[in-house]
Amino acid sequence: GAAGRVMEILGRVGEIGVDTEIIIRKHHLPHEFPEEVLGEAAGVSQEVSADAARSQGREDFRQLPIVTIDGETAKDFDDAVHVEKLPNGHYELQVHIADVAHYVKRASALDREARVRGTSVYFPNRAVPMLPEALSNGICSLNPKVDRLVMSAVMELDAQGKMVRARFTPGVIRSVERMTYTNVNKVLEGDAEMNRRYAGLAECFRLMEELALILSAKREKRGSIDFDLPERVIEFDEMNRMKSIVRSERNIANRIIEEFMLAANEAVANYLEKRGITSLHR
């Protein structure tokens, strides 16, 4: 008869979290980082040095009221945004993306491991990240009130949402607030408490909404399909037991971030296209 040996015991059937462990093994997801990779991650400083911030070609955006807007349960913040009205009546949209490449050097152990993984993998109550947490939730997460290195897309859009110009630069930001879709939406709906709490930012959010609606209308004109379908959210209790499946509420704040990310992606795609640089478009 066939013989086998026990490699690993994941837990008892019915135990919390065992099902996720089974799926991870079944699909051979690399869920543990090699020592060398963890060592490299541990060697990365968790603070942006003055030298790095001032390094050649980095633009300083730290004086601007830049914010991140994410879901309630997000633990890492990849992108931050800012909008202002220019003297000529146009909008300036800034999208700042965590500058991961500054910390993950080409052909380093971190880089090789990230290539093997390709992406992070998300489960309803945990993630198998592409990079160790010291990076993904630490120095590469645009946490509020700390300096962070970014790659920035600065776009000028006219009253019809047409992109007049765009430029790209390494930058440094200091997010003023970790916002949630829910709270931005409440500010925009005129909720008194939220308008008091975020008094300094309320005007910014109104400007964001204005620009997002212009961009959305422009996309519709171009024949873009809006897959605005309800997503499912699985809720867990503090013991990590599943307690319910609800519809995720999508509001104007979600739309704002989507429109801004699309604009940034398009600006980058145009830049690469014009210069004949081959790249993957998603």
VOPA-82798 format. One record per residue (C-alpha): x, y, z; residue in one letter. Coordinates in steps of 0.05 Angstrom, whole numbers, padded with zeros to 5 digits. Layout:
// VOPA-82798
<r><x>X</x><y>Y</y><z>Z</z><resn>A</resn></r>
...
//
This chain:
// VOPA-82798
<r><x>00000</x><y>00000</y><z>00000</z><resn>G</resn></r>
<r><x>00018</x><y>00073</y><z>-00006</z><resn>A</resn></r>
<r><x>00058</x><y>00105</y><z>00050</z><resn>A</resn></r>
<r><x>00061</x><y>00177</y><z>00070</z><resn>G</resn></r>
<r><x>00090</x><y>00220</y><z>00125</z><resn>R</resn></r>
<r><x>00061</x><y>00278</y><z>00164</z><resn>V</resn></r>
<r><x>00094</x><y>00343</y><z>00142</z><resn>M</resn></r>
<r><x>00055</x><y>00392</y><z>00184</z><resn>E</resn></r>
<r><x>-00006</x><y>00393</y><z>00228</z><resn>I</resn></r>
<r><x>-00050</x><y>00452</y><z>00212</z><resn>L</resn></r>
<r><x>-00101</x><y>00441</y><z>00268</z><resn>G</resn></r>
<r><x>-00166</x><y>00404</y><z>00280</z><resn>R</resn></r>
<r><x>-00224</x><y>00405</y><z>00231</z><resn>V</resn></r>
<r><x>-00271</x><y>00461</y><z>00251</z><resn>G</resn></r>
<r><x>-00217</x><y>00500</y><z>00287</z><resn>E</resn></r>
<r><x>-00217</x><y>00574</y><z>00271</z><resn>I</resn></r>
<r><x>-00171</x><y>00591</y><z>00213</z><resn>G</resn></r>
<r><x>-00154</x><y>00520</y><z>00192</z><resn>V</resn></r>
<r><x>-00194</x><y>00527</y><z>00127</z><resn>D</resn></r>
<r><x>-00151</x><y>00587</y><z>00107</z><resn>T</resn></r>
<r><x>-00087</x><y>00548</y><z>00123</z><resn>E</resn></r>
<r><x>-00113</x><y>00490</y><z>00080</z><resn>I</resn></r>
<r><x>-00125</x><y>00537</y><z>00021</z><resn>I</resn></r>
<r><x>-00056</x><y>00568</y><z>00029</z><resn>I</resn></r>
<r><x>-00023</x><y>00499</y><z>00026</z><resn>R</resn></r>
<r><x>-00067</x><y>00474</y><z>-00030</z><resn>K</resn></r>
<r><x>-00048</x><y>00532</y><z>-00075</z><resn>H</resn></r>
<r><x>00025</x><y>00530</y><z>-00052</z><resn>H</resn></r>
<r><x>00023</x><y>00603</y><z>-00030</z><resn>L</resn></r>
<r><x>00090</x><y>00624</y><z>-00002</z><resn>P</resn></r>
<r><x>00065</x><y>00645</y><z>00067</z><resn>H</resn></r>
<r><x>00131</x><y>00647</y><z>00104</z><resn>E</resn></r>
<r><x>00188</x><y>00693</y><z>00088</z><resn>F</resn></r>
<r><x>00259</x><y>00664</y><z>00083</z><resn>P</resn></r>
<r><x>00307</x><y>00688</y><z>00138</z><resn>E</resn></r>
<r><x>00347</x><y>00728</y><z>00088</z><resn>E</resn></r>
<r><x>00286</x><y>00767</y><z>00066</z><resn>V</resn></r>
<r><x>00264</x><y>00781</y><z>00138</z><resn>L</resn></r>
<r><x>00336</x><y>00802</y><z>00153</z><resn>G</resn></r>
<r><x>00336</x><y>00853</y><z>00097</z><resn>E</resn></r>
<r><x>00268</x><y>00880</y><z>00118</z><resn>A</resn></r>
<r><x>00291</x><y>00886</y><z>00190</z><resn>A</resn></r>
<r><x>00352</x><y>00926</y><z>00166</z><resn>G</resn></r>
<r><x>00308</x><y>00980</y><z>00135</z><resn>V</resn></r>
<r><x>00299</x><y>01041</y><z>00180</z><resn>S</resn></r>
<r><x>00227</x><y>01054</y><z>00201</z><resn>Q</resn></r>
<r><x>00238</x><y>01129</y><z>00194</z><resn>E</resn></r>
<r><x>00252</x><y>01172</y><z>00134</z><resn>V</resn></r>
<r><x>00320</x><y>01204</y><z>00144</z><resn>S</resn></r>
<r><x>00329</x><y>01278</y><z>00130</z><resn>A</resn></r>
<r><x>00379</x><y>01257</y><z>00076</z><resn>D</resn></r>
<r><x>00330</x><y>01212</y><z>00041</z><resn>A</resn></r>
<r><x>00276</x><y>01267</y><z>00043</z><resn>A</resn></r>
<r><x>00324</x><y>01319</y><z>00015</z><resn>R</resn></r>
<r><x>00357</x><y>01272</y><z>-00034</z><resn>S</resn></r>
<r><x>00368</x><y>01296</y><z>-00104</z><resn>Q</resn></r>
<r><x>00305</x><y>01305</y><z>-00145</z><resn>G</resn></r>
<r><x>00255</x><y>01292</y><z>-00088</z><resn>R</resn></r>
<r><x>00200</x><y>01343</y><z>-00085</z><resn>E</resn></r>
<r><x>00176</x><y>01365</y><z>-00016</z><resn>D</resn></r>
<r><x>00100</x><y>01361</y><z>-00009</z><resn>F</resn></r>
<r><x>00100</x><y>01359</y><z>00067</z><resn>R</resn></r>
<r><x>00067</x><y>01427</y><z>00076</z><resn>Q</resn></r>
<r><x>00004</x><y>01405</y><z>00038</z><resn>L</resn></r>
<r><x>-00058</x><y>01376</y><z>00072</z><resn>P</resn></r>
<r><x>-00050</x><y>01308</y><z>00038</z><resn>I</resn></r>
<r><x>-00095</x><y>01251</y><z>00061</z><resn>V</resn></r>
<r><x>-00104</x><y>01176</y><z>00052</z><resn>T</resn></r>
<r><x>-00175</x><y>01150</y><z>00043</z><resn>I</resn></r>
<r><x>-00187</x><y>01076</y><z>00054</z><resn>D</resn></r>
<r><x>-00236</x><y>01026</y><z>00083</z><resn>G</resn></r>
<r><x>-00247</x><y>01020</y><z>00158</z><resn>E</resn></r>
<r><x>-00206</x><y>00956</y><z>00165</z><resn>T</resn></r>
<r><x>-00147</x><y>00975</y><z>00120</z><resn>A</resn></r>
<r><x>-00080</x><y>00966</y><z>00155</z><resn>K</resn></r>
<r><x>-00034</x><y>00994</y><z>00102</z><resn>D</resn></r>
<r><x>-00042</x><y>01056</y><z>00061</z><resn>F</resn></r>
<r><x>-00012</x><y>01055</y><z>-00009</z><resn>D</resn></r>
<r><x>-00037</x><y>01120</y><z>-00039</z><resn>D</resn></r>
<r><x>-00052</x><y>01190</y><z>-00016</z><resn>A</resn></r>
<r><x>-00087</x><y>01247</y><z>-00052</z><resn>V</resn></r>
<r><x>-00093</x><y>01323</y><z>-00055</z><resn>H</resn></r>
<r><x>-00134</x><y>01370</y><z>-00098</z><resn>V</resn></r>
<r><x>-00130</x><y>01445</y><z>-00106</z><resn>E</resn></r>
<r><x>-00158</x><y>01498</y><z>-00152</z><resn>K</resn></r>
<r><x>-00106</x><y>01534</y><z>-00194</z><resn>L</resn></r>
<r><x>-00109</x><y>01609</y><z>-00209</z><resn>P</resn></r>
<r><x>-00131</x><y>01593</y><z>-00281</z><resn>N</resn></r>
<r><x>-00193</x><y>01556</y><z>-00255</z><resn>G</resn></r>
<r><x>-00164</x><y>01487</y><z>-00270</z><resn>H</resn></r>
<r><x>-00155</x><y>01432</y><z>-00219</z><resn>Y</resn></r>
<r><x>-00089</x><y>01405</y><z>-00195</z><resn>E</resn></r>
<r><x>-00095</x><y>01332</y><z>-00175</z><resn>L</resn></r>
<r><x>-00038</x><y>01300</y><z>-00137</z><resn>Q</resn></r>
<r><x>-00035</x><y>01224</y><z>-00128</z><resn>V</resn></r>
<r><x>00022</x><y>01200</y><z>-00084</z><resn>H</resn></r>
<r><x>00040</x><y>01126</y><z>-00085</z><resn>I</resn></r>
<r><x>00086</x><y>01095</y><z>-00033</z><resn>A</resn></r>
<r><x>00157</x><y>01092</y><z>-00063</z><resn>D</resn></r>
<r><x>00168</x><y>01018</y><z>-00050</z><resn>V</resn></r>
<r><x>00225</x><y>01014</y><z>-00100</z><resn>A</resn></r>
<r><x>00266</x><y>01060</y><z>-00056</z><resn>H</resn></r>
<r><x>00268</x><y>01004</y><z>-00004</z><resn>Y</resn></r>
<r><x>00266</x><y>00942</y><z>-00048</z><resn>V</resn></r>
<r><x>00330</x><y>00944</y><z>-00087</z><resn>K</resn></r>
<r><x>00333</x><y>00907</y><z>-00153</z><resn>R</resn></r>
<r><x>00357</x><y>00835</y><z>-00146</z><resn>A</resn></r>
<r><x>00358</x><y>00839</y><z>-00070</z><resn>S</resn></r>
<r><x>00328</x><y>00781</y><z>-00030</z><resn>A</resn></r>
<r><x>00266</x><y>00824</y><z>-00019</z><resn>L</resn></r>
<r><x>00259</x><y>00836</y><z>-00094</z><resn>D</resn></r>
<r><x>00269</x><y>00762</y><z>-00112</z><resn>R</resn></r>
<r><x>00217</x><y>00740</y><z>-00061</z><resn>E</resn></r>
<r><x>00168</x><y>00793</y><z>-00085</z><resn>A</resn></r>
<r><x>00176</x><y>00768</y><z>-00157</z><resn>R</resn></r>
<r><x>00161</x><y>00697</y><z>-00134</z><resn>V</resn></r>
<r><x>00098</x><y>00720</y><z>-00099</z><resn>R</resn></r>
<r><x>00076</x><y>00768</y><z>-00154</z><resn>G</resn></r>
<r><x>00022</x><y>00799</y><z>-00111</z><resn>T</resn></r>
<r><x>-00006</x><y>00798</y><z>-00041</z><resn>S</resn></r>
<r><x>-00063</x><y>00749</y><z>-00031</z><resn>V</resn></r>
<r><x>-00123</x><y>00771</y><z>00008</z><resn>Y</resn></r>
<r><x>-00169</x><y>00727</y><z>00050</z><resn>F</resn></r>
<r><x>-00230</x><y>00754</y><z>00086</z><resn>P</resn></r>
<r><x>-00193</x><y>00760</y><z>00152</z><resn>N</resn></r>
<r><x>-00119</x><y>00759</y><z>00135</z><resn>R</resn></r>
<r><x>-00070</x><y>00773</y><z>00079</z><resn>A</resn></r>
<r><x>-00009</x><y>00736</y><z>00053</z><resn>V</resn></r>
<r><x>00033</x><y>00798</y><z>00036</z><resn>P</resn></r>
<r><x>00082</x><y>00806</y><z>-00020</z><resn>M</resn></r>
<r><x>00131</x><y>00842</y><z>00026</z><resn>L</resn></r>
<r><x>00145</x><y>00832</y><z>00100</z><resn>P</resn></r>
<r><x>00103</x><y>00873</y><z>00148</z><resn>E</resn></r>
<r><x>00161</x><y>00918</y><z>00168</z><resn>A</resn></r>
<r><x>00154</x><y>00946</y><z>00098</z><resn>L</resn></r>
<r><x>00081</x><y>00934</y><z>00078</z><resn>S</resn></r>
<r><x>00051</x><y>00961</y><z>00143</z><resn>N</resn></r>
<r><x>00111</x><y>01003</y><z>00164</z><resn>G</resn></r>
<r><x>00156</x><y>01048</y><z>00124</z><resn>I</resn></r>
<r><x>00120</x><y>01034</y><z>00057</z><resn>C</resn></r>
<r><x>00052</x><y>01050</y><z>00087</z><resn>S</resn></r>
<r><x>00031</x><y>01124</y><z>00082</z><resn>L</resn></r>
<r><x>00013</x><y>01128</y><z>00156</z><resn>N</resn></r>
<r><x>-00012</x><y>01195</y><z>00182</z><resn>P</resn></r>
<r><x>00032</x><y>01249</y><z>00212</z><resn>K</resn></r>
<r><x>00099</x><y>01217</y><z>00192</z><resn>V</resn></r>
<r><x>00145</x><y>01230</y><z>00133</z><resn>D</resn></r>
<r><x>00139</x><y>01180</y><z>00077</z><resn>R</resn></r>
<r><x>00175</x><y>01173</y><z>00010</z><resn>L</resn></r>
<r><x>00129</x><y>01171</y><z>-00051</z><resn>V</resn></r>
<r><x>00126</x><y>01172</y><z>-00126</z><resn>M</resn></r>
<r><x>00080</x><y>01229</y><z>-00145</z><resn>S</resn></r>
<r><x>00036</x><y>01243</y><z>-00205</z><resn>A</resn></r>
<r><x>00017</x><y>01317</y><z>-00209</z><resn>V</resn></r>
<r><x>-00038</x><y>01329</y><z>-00260</z><resn>M</resn></r>
<r><x>-00072</x><y>01392</y><z>-00285</z><resn>E</resn></r>
<r><x>-00144</x><y>01381</y><z>-00308</z><resn>L</resn></r>
<r><x>-00191</x><y>01432</y><z>-00340</z><resn>D</resn></r>
<r><x>-00264</x><y>01445</y><z>-00323</z><resn>A</resn></r>
<r><x>-00285</x><y>01387</y><z>-00369</z><resn>Q</resn></r>
<r><x>-00235</x><y>01339</y><z>-00336</z><resn>G</resn></r>
<r><x>-00188</x><y>01339</y><z>-00395</z><resn>K</resn></r>
<r><x>-00116</x><y>01328</y><z>-00375</z><resn>M</resn></r>
<r><x>-00077</x><y>01390</y><z>-00394</z><resn>V</resn></r>
<r><x>-00010</x><y>01366</y><z>-00368</z><resn>R</resn></r>
<r><x>00020</x><y>01316</y><z>-00321</z><resn>A</resn></r>
<r><x>00088</x><y>01308</y><z>-00289</z><resn>R</resn></r>
<r><x>00119</x><y>01253</y><z>-00246</z><resn>F</resn></r>
<r><x>00169</x><y>01261</y><z>-00191</z><resn>T</resn></r>
<r><x>00197</x><y>01225</y><z>-00130</z><resn>P</resn></r>
<r><x>00169</x><y>01262</y><z>-00069</z><resn>G</resn></r>
<r><x>00163</x><y>01263</y><z>00006</z><resn>V</resn></r>
<r><x>00095</x><y>01274</y><z>00041</z><resn>I</resn></r>
<r><x>00067</x><y>01276</y><z>00111</z><resn>R</resn></r>
<r><x>-00005</x><y>01253</y><z>00109</z><resn>S</resn></r>
<r><x>-00047</x><y>01298</y><z>00155</z><resn>V</resn></r>
<r><x>-00103</x><y>01248</y><z>00166</z><resn>E</resn></r>
<r><x>-00120</x><y>01174</y><z>00156</z><resn>R</resn></r>
<r><x>-00191</x><y>01182</y><z>00129</z><resn>M</resn></r>
<r><x>-00243</x><y>01128</y><z>00117</z><resn>T</resn></r>
<r><x>-00293</x><y>01127</y><z>00060</z><resn>Y</resn></r>
<r><x>-00349</x><y>01130</y><z>00112</z><resn>T</resn></r>
<r><x>-00324</x><y>01193</y><z>00145</z><resn>N</resn></r>
<r><x>-00308</x><y>01230</y><z>00080</z><resn>V</resn></r>
<r><x>-00378</x><y>01212</y><z>00057</z><resn>N</resn></r>
<r><x>-00408</x><y>01239</y><z>00122</z><resn>K</resn></r>
<r><x>-00370</x><y>01305</y><z>00113</z><resn>V</resn></r>
<r><x>-00397</x><y>01311</y><z>00042</z><resn>L</resn></r>
<r><x>-00468</x><y>01294</y><z>00065</z><resn>E</resn></r>
<r><x>-00464</x><y>01352</y><z>00114</z><resn>G</resn></r>
<r><x>-00458</x><y>01312</y><z>00179</z><resn>D</resn></r>
<r><x>-00447</x><y>01365</y><z>00232</z><resn>A</resn></r>
<r><x>-00400</x><y>01326</y><z>00277</z><resn>E</resn></r>
<r><x>-00355</x><y>01302</y><z>00220</z><resn>M</resn></r>
<r><x>-00353</x><y>01372</y><z>00191</z><resn>N</resn></r>
<r><x>-00330</x><y>01398</y><z>00259</z><resn>R</resn></r>
<r><x>-00279</x><y>01341</y><z>00267</z><resn>R</resn></r>
<r><x>-00249</x><y>01352</y><z>00198</z><resn>Y</resn></r>
<r><x>-00263</x><y>01427</y><z>00192</z><resn>A</resn></r>
<r><x>-00195</x><y>01441</y><z>00162</z><resn>G</resn></r>
<r><x>-00206</x><y>01388</y><z>00107</z><resn>L</resn></r>
<r><x>-00280</x><y>01395</y><z>00091</z><resn>A</resn></r>
<r><x>-00267</x><y>01444</y><z>00034</z><resn>E</resn></r>
<r><x>-00214</x><y>01397</y><z>00005</z><resn>C</resn></r>
<r><x>-00264</x><y>01339</y><z>00004</z><resn>F</resn></r>
<r><x>-00316</x><y>01382</y><z>-00031</z><resn>R</resn></r>
<r><x>-00265</x><y>01400</y><z>-00084</z><resn>L</resn></r>
<r><x>-00248</x><y>01326</y><z>-00091</z><resn>M</resn></r>
<r><x>-00322</x><y>01309</y><z>-00101</z><resn>E</resn></r>
<r><x>-00329</x><y>01364</y><z>-00153</z><resn>E</resn></r>
<r><x>-00269</x><y>01338</y><z>-00193</z><resn>L</resn></r>
<r><x>-00289</x><y>01264</y><z>-00186</z><resn>A</resn></r>
<r><x>-00359</x><y>01279</y><z>-00214</z><resn>L</resn></r>
<r><x>-00328</x><y>01316</y><z>-00274</z><resn>I</resn></r>
<r><x>-00281</x><y>01257</y><z>-00287</z><resn>L</resn></r>
<r><x>-00337</x><y>01207</y><z>-00280</z><resn>S</resn></r>
<r><x>-00381</x><y>01245</y><z>-00330</z><resn>A</resn></r>
<r><x>-00323</x><y>01250</y><z>-00379</z><resn>K</resn></r>
<r><x>-00311</x><y>01175</y><z>-00374</z><resn>R</resn></r>
<r><x>-00384</x><y>01160</y><z>-00387</z><resn>E</resn></r>
<r><x>-00382</x><y>01203</y><z>-00450</z><resn>K</resn></r>
<r><x>-00323</x><y>01162</y><z>-00474</z><resn>R</resn></r>
<r><x>-00364</x><y>01099</y><z>-00467</z><resn>G</resn></r>
<r><x>-00333</x><y>01072</y><z>-00403</z><resn>S</resn></r>
<r><x>-00372</x><y>01016</y><z>-00370</z><resn>I</resn></r>
<r><x>-00385</x><y>01025</y><z>-00296</z><resn>D</resn></r>
<r><x>-00382</x><y>00958</y><z>-00261</z><resn>F</resn></r>
<r><x>-00412</x><y>00987</y><z>-00198</z><resn>D</resn></r>
<r><x>-00434</x><y>00920</y><z>-00169</z><resn>L</resn></r>
<r><x>-00444</x><y>00909</y><z>-00095</z><resn>P</resn></r>
<r><x>-00385</x><y>00873</y><z>-00063</z><resn>E</resn></r>
<r><x>-00392</x><y>00823</y><z>-00006</z><resn>R</resn></r>
<r><x>-00358</x><y>00835</y><z>00060</z><resn>V</resn></r>
<r><x>-00349</x><y>00778</y><z>00109</z><resn>I</resn></r>
<r><x>-00351</x><y>00803</y><z>00181</z><resn>E</resn></r>
<r><x>-00315</x><y>00768</y><z>00238</z><resn>F</resn></r>
<r><x>-00322</x><y>00772</y><z>00314</z><resn>D</resn></r>
<r><x>-00263</x><y>00782</y><z>00361</z><resn>E</resn></r>
<r><x>-00251</x><y>00707</y><z>00362</z><resn>M</resn></r>
<r><x>-00244</x><y>00709</y><z>00286</z><resn>N</resn></r>
<r><x>-00308</x><y>00670</y><z>00277</z><resn>R</resn></r>
<r><x>-00349</x><y>00690</y><z>00216</z><resn>M</resn></r>
<r><x>-00412</x><y>00726</y><z>00239</z><resn>K</resn></r>
<r><x>-00444</x><y>00755</y><z>00177</z><resn>S</resn></r>
<r><x>-00439</x><y>00771</y><z>00103</z><resn>I</resn></r>
<r><x>-00461</x><y>00841</y><z>00085</z><resn>V</resn></r>
<r><x>-00461</x><y>00885</y><z>00024</z><resn>R</resn></r>
<r><x>-00404</x><y>00934</y><z>00024</z><resn>S</resn></r>
<r><x>-00432</x><y>01004</y><z>00020</z><resn>E</resn></r>
<r><x>-00402</x><y>01043</y><z>-00037</z><resn>R</resn></r>
<r><x>-00408</x><y>01118</y><z>-00033</z><resn>N</resn></r>
<r><x>-00380</x><y>01181</y><z>-00065</z><resn>I</resn></r>
<r><x>-00315</x><y>01174</y><z>-00027</z><resn>A</resn></r>
<r><x>-00301</x><y>01107</y><z>-00060</z><resn>N</resn></r>
<r><x>-00316</x><y>01139</y><z>-00127</z><resn>R</resn></r>
<r><x>-00268</x><y>01197</y><z>-00112</z><resn>I</resn></r>
<r><x>-00210</x><y>01149</y><z>-00101</z><resn>I</resn></r>
<r><x>-00227</x><y>01106</y><z>-00161</z><resn>E</resn></r>
<r><x>-00231</x><y>01166</y><z>-00208</z><resn>E</resn></r>
<r><x>-00165</x><y>01195</y><z>-00182</z><resn>F</resn></r>
<r><x>-00129</x><y>01128</y><z>-00188</z><resn>M</resn></r>
<r><x>-00155</x><y>01119</y><z>-00259</z><resn>L</resn></r>
<r><x>-00131</x><y>01190</y><z>-00277</z><resn>A</resn></r>
<r><x>-00062</x><y>01175</y><z>-00249</z><resn>A</resn></r>
<r><x>-00059</x><y>01108</y><z>-00286</z><resn>N</resn></r>
<r><x>-00079</x><y>01141</y><z>-00351</z><resn>E</resn></r>
<r><x>-00028</x><y>01196</y><z>-00342</z><resn>A</resn></r>
<r><x>00027</x><y>01145</y><z>-00331</z><resn>V</resn></r>
<r><x>00003</x><y>01102</y><z>-00390</z><resn>A</resn></r>
<r><x>00004</x><y>01164</y><z>-00436</z><resn>N</resn></r>
<r><x>00074</x><y>01181</y><z>-00412</z><resn>Y</resn></r>
<r><x>00100</x><y>01111</y><z>-00427</z><resn>L</resn></r>
<r><x>00062</x><y>01106</y><z>-00493</z><resn>E</resn></r>
<r><x>00090</x><y>01173</y><z>-00519</z><resn>K</resn></r>
<r><x>00160</x><y>01150</y><z>-00504</z><resn>R</resn></r>
<r><x>00150</x><y>01082</y><z>-00535</z><resn>G</resn></r>
<r><x>00165</x><y>01047</y><z>-00470</z><resn>I</resn></r>
<r><x>00136</x><y>00977</y><z>-00468</z><resn>T</resn></r>
<r><x>00096</x><y>00963</y><z>-00405</z><resn>S</resn></r>
<r><x>00040</x><y>00922</y><z>-00377</z><resn>L</resn></r>
<r><x>-00027</x><y>00957</y><z>-00375</z><resn>H</resn></r>
<r><x>-00079</x><y>00931</y><z>-00327</z><resn>R</resn></r>
//
